[in-house]
Amino acid sequence: MIVIGGVALPALTARSTVLLAAQLALDHLKCFVIDGEDAAPLLYRLDGVPVSLFIIPGLGRPATELSLLDHDEAVWNDGQRTYVLVARSGAHDRLQHVASGMRNEAK
């Protein structure tokens, strides 16, 4: 079962933004809780709240806001890569503000 999941999960996350978001929420927890602050591409603290920024090249996802697995996520793309900001639930407004600033700076 683990082998099947290991093969199927990357294929499924390539098609589903929700599954991708769930995987990144778990990665966010792993980075801040288990591995310390040295495992995700970019780790921040926003008013003391841990925030992860994942940058996924070659994957186009529509802009969306998600809340799952007790985390809020902001997803957007620039045509060449997908960006996902992940934070614990309750940081939605601050997370959207940061995502908006990042999108504007990238233009």
Chimera marker file (.cmm) of the C-alpha trace (Angstrom):
<marker_set name="trace">
<marker id="1" x="0.000" y="0.000" z="0.000" r="1" g="1" b="0" radius="0.5"/>
<marker id="2" x="2.827" y="2.388" z="0.824" r="1" g="1" b="0" radius="0.5"/>
<marker id="3" x="4.502" y="1.658" z="-2.527" r="1" g="1" b="0" radius="0.5"/>
<marker id="4" x="1.243" y="2.285" z="-4.400" r="1" g="1" b="0" radius="0.5"/>
<marker id="5" x="0.733" y="5.533" z="-2.464" r="1" g="1" b="0" radius="0.5"/>
<marker id="6" x="4.311" y="6.599" z="-3.184" r="1" g="1" b="0" radius="0.5"/>
<marker id="7" x="3.723" y="6.143" z="-6.898" r="1" g="1" b="0" radius="0.5"/>
<marker id="8" x="0.153" y="7.484" z="-7.006" r="1" g="1" b="0" radius="0.5"/>
<marker id="9" x="0.549" y="10.560" z="-4.778" r="1" g="1" b="0" radius="0.5"/>
<marker id="10" x="2.854" y="12.540" z="-7.109" r="1" g="1" b="0" radius="0.5"/>
<marker id="11" x="0.573" y="11.779" z="-10.073" r="1" g="1" b="0" radius="0.5"/>
<marker id="12" x="-2.538" y="12.796" z="-8.133" r="1" g="1" b="0" radius="0.5"/>
<marker id="13" x="-1.032" y="16.005" z="-6.736" r="1" g="1" b="0" radius="0.5"/>
<marker id="14" x="-0.033" y="16.976" z="-10.275" r="1" g="1" b="0" radius="0.5"/>
<marker id="15" x="-3.756" y="17.021" z="-11.099" r="1" g="1" b="0" radius="0.5"/>
<marker id="16" x="-5.397" y="18.251" z="-7.893" r="1" g="1" b="0" radius="0.5"/>
<marker id="17" x="-4.718" y="21.565" z="-6.180" r="1" g="1" b="0" radius="0.5"/>
<marker id="18" x="-6.445" y="20.306" z="-3.022" r="1" g="1" b="0" radius="0.5"/>
<marker id="19" x="-4.195" y="17.242" z="-2.776" r="1" g="1" b="0" radius="0.5"/>
<marker id="20" x="-1.150" y="19.387" z="-3.485" r="1" g="1" b="0" radius="0.5"/>
<marker id="21" x="-2.237" y="21.801" z="-0.744" r="1" g="1" b="0" radius="0.5"/>
<marker id="22" x="-2.728" y="18.936" z="1.715" r="1" g="1" b="0" radius="0.5"/>
<marker id="23" x="0.723" y="17.582" z="0.933" r="1" g="1" b="0" radius="0.5"/>
<marker id="24" x="2.281" y="21.029" z="1.424" r="1" g="1" b="0" radius="0.5"/>
<marker id="25" x="0.428" y="21.558" z="4.726" r="1" g="1" b="0" radius="0.5"/>
<marker id="26" x="2.015" y="18.342" z="5.972" r="1" g="1" b="0" radius="0.5"/>
<marker id="27" x="5.410" y="19.432" z="4.631" r="1" g="1" b="0" radius="0.5"/>
<marker id="28" x="4.979" y="22.773" z="6.445" r="1" g="1" b="0" radius="0.5"/>
<marker id="29" x="4.372" y="20.958" z="9.735" r="1" g="1" b="0" radius="0.5"/>
<marker id="30" x="7.323" y="18.672" z="9.110" r="1" g="1" b="0" radius="0.5"/>
<marker id="31" x="9.637" y="21.597" z="8.428" r="1" g="1" b="0" radius="0.5"/>
<marker id="32" x="8.701" y="23.648" z="11.483" r="1" g="1" b="0" radius="0.5"/>
<marker id="33" x="8.016" y="20.862" z="13.985" r="1" g="1" b="0" radius="0.5"/>
<marker id="34" x="10.201" y="17.899" z="13.049" r="1" g="1" b="0" radius="0.5"/>
<marker id="35" x="13.106" y="19.137" z="10.920" r="1" g="1" b="0" radius="0.5"/>
<marker id="36" x="13.476" y="22.556" z="12.449" r="1" g="1" b="0" radius="0.5"/>
<marker id="37" x="13.653" y="25.614" z="10.244" r="1" g="1" b="0" radius="0.5"/>
<marker id="38" x="15.948" y="24.297" z="7.507" r="1" g="1" b="0" radius="0.5"/>
<marker id="39" x="13.893" y="21.999" z="5.225" r="1" g="1" b="0" radius="0.5"/>
<marker id="40" x="11.361" y="23.985" z="3.115" r="1" g="1" b="0" radius="0.5"/>
<marker id="41" x="12.437" y="26.358" z="0.338" r="1" g="1" b="0" radius="0.5"/>
<marker id="42" x="11.554" y="29.510" z="2.326" r="1" g="1" b="0" radius="0.5"/>
<marker id="43" x="10.451" y="29.699" z="5.945" r="1" g="1" b="0" radius="0.5"/>
<marker id="44" x="9.130" y="32.851" z="7.586" r="1" g="1" b="0" radius="0.5"/>
<marker id="45" x="7.571" y="34.007" z="10.805" r="1" g="1" b="0" radius="0.5"/>
<marker id="46" x="4.723" y="36.448" z="10.319" r="1" g="1" b="0" radius="0.5"/>
<marker id="47" x="3.902" y="38.090" z="13.657" r="1" g="1" b="0" radius="0.5"/>
<marker id="48" x="5.310" y="34.959" z="15.292" r="1" g="1" b="0" radius="0.5"/>
<marker id="49" x="3.277" y="32.590" z="13.081" r="1" g="1" b="0" radius="0.5"/>
<marker id="50" x="5.334" y="30.084" z="11.024" r="1" g="1" b="0" radius="0.5"/>
<marker id="51" x="4.764" y="30.510" z="7.266" r="1" g="1" b="0" radius="0.5"/>
<marker id="52" x="6.226" y="28.387" z="4.468" r="1" g="1" b="0" radius="0.5"/>
<marker id="53" x="6.560" y="29.431" z="0.835" r="1" g="1" b="0" radius="0.5"/>
<marker id="54" x="6.730" y="26.567" z="-1.633" r="1" g="1" b="0" radius="0.5"/>
<marker id="55" x="7.771" y="27.299" z="-5.227" r="1" g="1" b="0" radius="0.5"/>
<marker id="56" x="6.992" y="24.536" z="-7.699" r="1" g="1" b="0" radius="0.5"/>
<marker id="57" x="8.524" y="25.023" z="-11.160" r="1" g="1" b="0" radius="0.5"/>
<marker id="58" x="6.730" y="23.717" z="-14.227" r="1" g="1" b="0" radius="0.5"/>
<marker id="59" x="3.377" y="23.395" z="-12.483" r="1" g="1" b="0" radius="0.5"/>
<marker id="60" x="0.525" y="25.745" z="-13.320" r="1" g="1" b="0" radius="0.5"/>
<marker id="61" x="-2.228" y="26.032" z="-10.726" r="1" g="1" b="0" radius="0.5"/>
<marker id="62" x="-5.043" y="28.584" z="-10.701" r="1" g="1" b="0" radius="0.5"/>
<marker id="63" x="-5.003" y="31.180" z="-7.950" r="1" g="1" b="0" radius="0.5"/>
<marker id="64" x="-7.069" y="30.017" z="-5.003" r="1" g="1" b="0" radius="0.5"/>
<marker id="65" x="-7.377" y="30.162" z="-1.234" r="1" g="1" b="0" radius="0.5"/>
<marker id="66" x="-7.695" y="26.913" z="0.680" r="1" g="1" b="0" radius="0.5"/>
<marker id="67" x="-8.231" y="25.887" z="4.294" r="1" g="1" b="0" radius="0.5"/>
<marker id="68" x="-7.493" y="22.288" z="5.122" r="1" g="1" b="0" radius="0.5"/>
<marker id="69" x="-5.723" y="20.185" z="7.709" r="1" g="1" b="0" radius="0.5"/>
<marker id="70" x="-5.921" y="23.150" z="10.129" r="1" g="1" b="0" radius="0.5"/>
<marker id="71" x="-3.919" y="25.349" z="7.712" r="1" g="1" b="0" radius="0.5"/>
<marker id="72" x="-4.686" y="28.282" z="5.430" r="1" g="1" b="0" radius="0.5"/>
<marker id="73" x="-3.042" y="28.361" z="2.014" r="1" g="1" b="0" radius="0.5"/>
<marker id="74" x="-2.718" y="30.921" z="-0.760" r="1" g="1" b="0" radius="0.5"/>
<marker id="75" x="-1.979" y="29.502" z="-4.227" r="1" g="1" b="0" radius="0.5"/>
<marker id="76" x="-1.016" y="31.479" z="-7.341" r="1" g="1" b="0" radius="0.5"/>
<marker id="77" x="1.173" y="31.098" z="-10.424" r="1" g="1" b="0" radius="0.5"/>
<marker id="78" x="3.175" y="33.265" z="-12.790" r="1" g="1" b="0" radius="0.5"/>
<marker id="79" x="2.795" y="31.013" z="-15.836" r="1" g="1" b="0" radius="0.5"/>
<marker id="80" x="6.068" y="29.180" z="-15.197" r="1" g="1" b="0" radius="0.5"/>
<marker id="81" x="5.741" y="28.091" z="-11.577" r="1" g="1" b="0" radius="0.5"/>
<marker id="82" x="3.191" y="27.748" z="-8.803" r="1" g="1" b="0" radius="0.5"/>
<marker id="83" x="3.614" y="29.459" z="-5.439" r="1" g="1" b="0" radius="0.5"/>
<marker id="84" x="1.939" y="28.224" z="-2.251" r="1" g="1" b="0" radius="0.5"/>
<marker id="85" x="2.043" y="30.084" z="1.074" r="1" g="1" b="0" radius="0.5"/>
<marker id="86" x="1.088" y="27.889" z="4.031" r="1" g="1" b="0" radius="0.5"/>
<marker id="87" x="0.306" y="28.929" z="7.622" r="1" g="1" b="0" radius="0.5"/>
<marker id="88" x="-1.665" y="27.614" z="10.560" r="1" g="1" b="0" radius="0.5"/>
<marker id="89" x="-5.401" y="28.372" z="10.430" r="1" g="1" b="0" radius="0.5"/>
<marker id="90" x="-6.257" y="31.785" z="11.772" r="1" g="1" b="0" radius="0.5"/>
<marker id="91" x="-3.623" y="33.642" z="9.743" r="1" g="1" b="0" radius="0.5"/>
<marker id="92" x="-5.812" y="33.904" z="6.626" r="1" g="1" b="0" radius="0.5"/>
<marker id="93" x="-5.943" y="37.705" z="6.327" r="1" g="1" b="0" radius="0.5"/>
<marker id="94" x="-2.248" y="38.172" z="7.045" r="1" g="1" b="0" radius="0.5"/>
<marker id="95" x="-1.381" y="35.331" z="4.647" r="1" g="1" b="0" radius="0.5"/>
<marker id="96" x="-3.442" y="36.907" z="1.853" r="1" g="1" b="0" radius="0.5"/>
<marker id="97" x="-1.765" y="40.263" z="2.483" r="1" g="1" b="0" radius="0.5"/>
<marker id="98" x="1.698" y="38.680" z="2.148" r="1" g="1" b="0" radius="0.5"/>
<marker id="99" x="0.653" y="36.730" z="-0.965" r="1" g="1" b="0" radius="0.5"/>
<marker id="100" x="-0.675" y="39.916" z="-2.553" r="1" g="1" b="0" radius="0.5"/>
<marker id="101" x="2.568" y="41.734" z="-1.822" r="1" g="1" b="0" radius="0.5"/>
<marker id="102" x="4.635" y="38.893" z="-3.294" r="1" g="1" b="0" radius="0.5"/>
<marker id="103" x="2.527" y="38.816" z="-6.463" r="1" g="1" b="0" radius="0.5"/>
<marker id="104" x="2.884" y="42.592" z="-6.891" r="1" g="1" b="0" radius="0.5"/>
<marker id="105" x="6.652" y="42.531" z="-6.283" r="1" g="1" b="0" radius="0.5"/>
<marker id="106" x="7.121" y="39.780" z="-8.882" r="1" g="1" b="0" radius="0.5"/>
<marker id="107" x="5.554" y="41.899" z="-11.637" r="1" g="1" b="0" radius="0.5"/>
<link id1="1" id2="2" r="1" g="1" b="0" radius="0.2"/>
<link id1="2" id2="3" r="1" g="1" b="0" radius="0.2"/>
<link id1="3" id2="4" r="1" g="1" b="0" radius="0.2"/>
<link id1="4" id2="5" r="1" g="1" b="0" radius="0.2"/>
<link id1="5" id2="6" r="1" g="1" b="0" radius="0.2"/>
<link id1="6" id2="7" r="1" g="1" b="0" radius="0.2"/>
<link id1="7" id2="8" r="1" g="1" b="0" radius="0.2"/>
<link id1="8" id2="9" r="1" g="1" b="0" radius="0.2"/>
<link id1="9" id2="10" r="1" g="1" b="0" radius="0.2"/>
<link id1="10" id2="11" r="1" g="1" b="0" radius="0.2"/>
<link id1="11" id2="12" r="1" g="1" b="0" radius="0.2"/>
<link id1="12" id2="13" r="1" g="1" b="0" radius="0.2"/>
<link id1="13" id2="14" r="1" g="1" b="0" radius="0.2"/>
<link id1="14" id2="15" r="1" g="1" b="0" radius="0.2"/>
<link id1="15" id2="16" r="1" g="1" b="0" radius="0.2"/>
<link id1="16" id2="17" r="1" g="1" b="0" radius="0.2"/>
<link id1="17" id2="18" r="1" g="1" b="0" radius="0.2"/>
<link id1="18" id2="19" r="1" g="1" b="0" radius="0.2"/>
<link id1="19" id2="20" r="1" g="1" b="0" radius="0.2"/>
<link id1="20" id2="21" r="1" g="1" b="0" radius="0.2"/>
<link id1="21" id2="22" r="1" g="1" b="0" radius="0.2"/>
<link id1="22" id2="23" r="1" g="1" b="0" radius="0.2"/>
<link id1="23" id2="24" r="1" g="1" b="0" radius="0.2"/>
<link id1="24" id2="25" r="1" g="1" b="0" radius="0.2"/>
<link id1="25" id2="26" r="1" g="1" b="0" radius="0.2"/>
<link id1="26" id2="27" r="1" g="1" b="0" radius="0.2"/>
<link id1="27" id2="28" r="1" g="1" b="0" radius="0.2"/>
<link id1="28" id2="29" r="1" g="1" b="0" radius="0.2"/>
<link id1="29" id2="30" r="1" g="1" b="0" radius="0.2"/>
<link id1="30" id2="31" r="1" g="1" b="0" radius="0.2"/>
<link id1="31" id2="32" r="1" g="1" b="0" radius="0.2"/>
<link id1="32" id2="33" r="1" g="1" b="0" radius="0.2"/>
<link id1="33" id2="34" r="1" g="1" b="0" radius="0.2"/>
<link id1="34" id2="35" r="1" g="1" b="0" radius="0.2"/>
<link id1="35" id2="36" r="1" g="1" b="0" radius="0.2"/>
<link id1="36" id2="37" r="1" g="1" b="0" radius="0.2"/>
<link id1="37" id2="38" r="1" g="1" b="0" radius="0.2"/>
<link id1="38" id2="39" r="1" g="1" b="0" radius="0.2"/>
<link id1="39" id2="40" r="1" g="1" b="0" radius="0.2"/>
<link id1="40" id2="41" r="1" g="1" b="0" radius="0.2"/>
<link id1="41" id2="42" r="1" g="1" b="0" radius="0.2"/>
<link id1="42" id2="43" r="1" g="1" b="0" radius="0.2"/>
<link id1="43" id2="44" r="1" g="1" b="0" radius="0.2"/>
<link id1="44" id2="45" r="1" g="1" b="0" radius="0.2"/>
<link id1="45" id2="46" r="1" g="1" b="0" radius="0.2"/>
<link id1="46" id2="47" r="1" g="1" b="0" radius="0.2"/>
<link id1="47" id2="48" r="1" g="1" b="0" radius="0.2"/>
<link id1="48" id2="49" r="1" g="1" b="0" radius="0.2"/>
<link id1="49" id2="50" r="1" g="1" b="0" radius="0.2"/>
<link id1="50" id2="51" r="1" g="1" b="0" radius="0.2"/>
<link id1="51" id2="52" r="1" g="1" b="0" radius="0.2"/>
<link id1="52" id2="53" r="1" g="1" b="0" radius="0.2"/>
<link id1="53" id2="54" r="1" g="1" b="0" radius="0.2"/>
<link id1="54" id2="55" r="1" g="1" b="0" radius="0.2"/>
<link id1="55" id2="56" r="1" g="1" b="0" radius="0.2"/>
<link id1="56" id2="57" r="1" g="1" b="0" radius="0.2"/>
<link id1="57" id2="58" r="1" g="1" b="0" radius="0.2"/>
<link id1="58" id2="59" r="1" g="1" b="0" radius="0.2"/>
<link id1="59" id2="60" r="1" g="1" b="0" radius="0.2"/>
<link id1="60" id2="61" r="1" g="1" b="0" radius="0.2"/>
<link id1="61" id2="62" r="1" g="1" b="0" radius="0.2"/>
<link id1="62" id2="63" r="1" g="1" b="0" radius="0.2"/>
<link id1="63" id2="64" r="1" g="1" b="0" radius="0.2"/>
<link id1="64" id2="65" r="1" g="1" b="0" radius="0.2"/>
<link id1="65" id2="66" r="1" g="1" b="0" radius="0.2"/>
<link id1="66" id2="67" r="1" g="1" b="0" radius="0.2"/>
<link id1="67" id2="68" r="1" g="1" b="0" radius="0.2"/>
<link id1="68" id2="69" r="1" g="1" b="0" radius="0.2"/>
<link id1="69" id2="70" r="1" g="1" b="0" radius="0.2"/>
<link id1="70" id2="71" r="1" g="1" b="0" radius="0.2"/>
<link id1="71" id2="72" r="1" g="1" b="0" radius="0.2"/>
<link id1="72" id2="73" r="1" g="1" b="0" radius="0.2"/>
<link id1="73" id2="74" r="1" g="1" b="0" radius="0.2"/>
<link id1="74" id2="75" r="1" g="1" b="0" radius="0.2"/>
<link id1="75" id2="76" r="1" g="1" b="0" radius="0.2"/>
<link id1="76" id2="77" r="1" g="1" b="0" radius="0.2"/>
<link id1="77" id2="78" r="1" g="1" b="0" radius="0.2"/>
<link id1="78" id2="79" r="1" g="1" b="0" radius="0.2"/>
<link id1="79" id2="80" r="1" g="1" b="0" radius="0.2"/>
<link id1="80" id2="81" r="1" g="1" b="0" radius="0.2"/>
<link id1="81" id2="82" r="1" g="1" b="0" radius="0.2"/>
<link id1="82" id2="83" r="1" g="1" b="0" radius="0.2"/>
<link id1="83" id2="84" r="1" g="1" b="0" radius="0.2"/>
<link id1="84" id2="85" r="1" g="1" b="0" radius="0.2"/>
<link id1="85" id2="86" r="1" g="1" b="0" radius="0.2"/>
<link id1="86" id2="87" r="1" g="1" b="0" radius="0.2"/>
<link id1="87" id2="88" r="1" g="1" b="0" radius="0.2"/>
<link id1="88" id2="89" r="1" g="1" b="0" radius="0.2"/>
<link id1="89" id2="90" r="1" g="1" b="0" radius="0.2"/>
<link id1="90" id2="91" r="1" g="1" b="0" radius="0.2"/>
<link id1="91" id2="92" r="1" g="1" b="0" radius="0.2"/>
<link id1="92" id2="93" r="1" g="1" b="0" radius="0.2"/>
<link id1="93" id2="94" r="1" g="1" b="0" radius="0.2"/>
<link id1="94" id2="95" r="1" g="1" b="0" radius="0.2"/>
<link id1="95" id2="96" r="1" g="1" b="0" radius="0.2"/>
<link id1="96" id2="97" r="1" g="1" b="0" radius="0.2"/>
<link id1="97" id2="98" r="1" g="1" b="0" radius="0.2"/>
<link id1="98" id2="99" r="1" g="1" b="0" radius="0.2"/>
<link id1="99" id2="100" r="1" g="1" b="0" radius="0.2"/>
<link id1="100" id2="101" r="1" g="1" b="0" radius="0.2"/>
<link id1="101" id2="102" r="1" g="1" b="0" radius="0.2"/>
<link id1="102" id2="103" r="1" g="1" b="0" radius="0.2"/>
<link id1="103" id2="104" r="1" g="1" b="0" radius="0.2"/>
<link id1="104" id2="105" r="1" g="1" b="0" radius="0.2"/>
<link id1="105" id2="106" r="1" g="1" b="0" radius="0.2"/>
<link id1="106" id2="107" r="1" g="1" b="0" radius="0.2"/>
</marker_set>
